[in-house]
Amino acid sequence: MNFAQVKIAGTIDKDPYTGENNGTVDYISFPVRDESGQLLVTAHDGVSKSIASSDRPPRKGDRIEASGSLNVSANGKIKLRVQSVNQMKYFPEDNKP
């Protein structure tokens, strides 16, 4: 089930997981923590390829601002799906804004 657009700001809790299909990145995910808890941020297809191939992909400890659609799976897991690279800004841990 998909819901309205939401925006979060927090810190990436773990290095991103990148899923591949036949050697091509088709999925990336990472947990983001703020004062209210943790939310899994995901990107698919072209968005995940752009993130993974950037000069400096996001890493654990980076601050991030992301917006996208909230998704609740059949088993109740909640995710934020980023649908464009323009919906995500991150700041390396060693270069905080």
C-alpha positions as CSV (number, residue, x, y, z in Angstrom):
1,M,0.0,0.0,0.0
2,N,1.4,3.4,-0.9
3,F,0.7,6.7,0.9
4,A,1.3,10.4,0.4
5,Q,4.7,12.0,0.0
6,V,6.8,12.5,3.1
7,K,10.1,14.0,3.9
8,I,12.7,12.9,6.5
9,A,16.0,14.2,7.8
10,G,18.4,12.0,9.7
11,T,21.6,10.0,9.7
12,I,22.3,6.9,7.6
13,D,22.6,4.1,10.2
14,K,24.3,1.4,8.0
15,D,26.2,1.4,4.7
16,P,23.7,1.0,1.8
17,Y,22.7,-2.4,0.5
18,T,22.9,-2.6,-3.3
19,G,20.9,-5.3,-5.1
20,E,22.0,-6.4,-8.6
21,N,20.3,-8.2,-11.4
22,N,22.6,-9.6,-14.1
23,G,25.4,-7.3,-13.0
24,T,23.2,-4.2,-13.1
25,V,22.2,-2.2,-10.0
26,D,18.4,-2.3,-9.6
27,Y,17.9,-1.6,-5.9
28,I,19.6,0.3,-3.1
29,S,18.4,0.7,0.5
30,F,19.7,2.1,3.8
31,P,18.2,2.8,7.2
32,V,17.9,6.4,8.3
33,R,17.6,7.3,12.0
34,D,16.2,10.5,13.5
35,E,14.9,11.4,17.0
36,S,11.7,9.5,16.3
37,G,13.2,6.2,15.2
38,Q,14.4,4.5,12.1
39,L,13.0,4.2,8.5
40,L,14.3,2.2,5.6
41,V,14.9,4.4,2.5
42,T,14.9,2.6,-0.9
43,A,15.4,3.5,-4.5
44,H,14.9,1.3,-7.6
45,D,15.9,1.1,-11.3
46,G,17.4,4.3,-12.7
47,V,17.4,6.1,-9.4
48,S,19.4,3.4,-7.7
49,K,21.9,3.2,-10.6
50,S,22.4,7.0,-10.4
51,I,23.0,6.8,-6.6
52,A,25.3,3.8,-6.8
53,S,27.4,5.3,-9.6
54,S,27.7,8.8,-8.2
55,D,31.2,10.2,-7.4
56,R,30.5,9.7,-3.7
57,P,27.5,7.4,-2.9
58,P,25.9,7.8,0.6
59,R,27.6,6.0,3.5
60,K,27.0,5.1,7.1
61,G,27.1,8.3,9.2
62,D,26.1,10.7,6.5
63,R,23.3,13.2,7.2
64,I,20.5,12.9,4.7
65,E,17.3,14.7,3.7
66,A,15.0,12.6,1.5
67,S,11.4,12.7,0.3
68,G,9.3,10.1,-1.5
69,S,6.3,7.9,-1.1
70,L,5.7,6.0,2.1
71,N,5.1,2.3,1.4
72,V,3.7,-0.3,3.7
73,S,4.2,-3.9,2.6
74,A,1.8,-6.8,3.3
75,N,3.9,-7.8,6.3
76,G,3.7,-4.3,7.8
77,K,7.2,-3.1,7.0
78,I,7.3,0.6,6.3
79,K,9.7,2.1,3.7
80,L,10.3,5.5,2.1
81,R,10.7,5.1,-1.7
82,V,12.8,7.8,-3.3
83,Q,11.5,8.2,-6.9
84,S,14.1,10.7,-8.2
85,V,17.7,11.6,-7.4
86,N,16.3,15.1,-6.9
87,Q,14.4,13.9,-3.8
88,M,17.6,13.1,-1.9
89,K,20.4,15.2,-0.6
90,Y,23.1,13.8,1.7
91,F,26.0,15.4,3.5
92,P,29.2,13.3,4.1
93,E,29.9,12.7,7.7
94,D,33.2,14.5,7.4
95,N,31.7,17.5,5.7
96,K,28.5,18.3,7.6
97,P,26.5,21.4,6.6
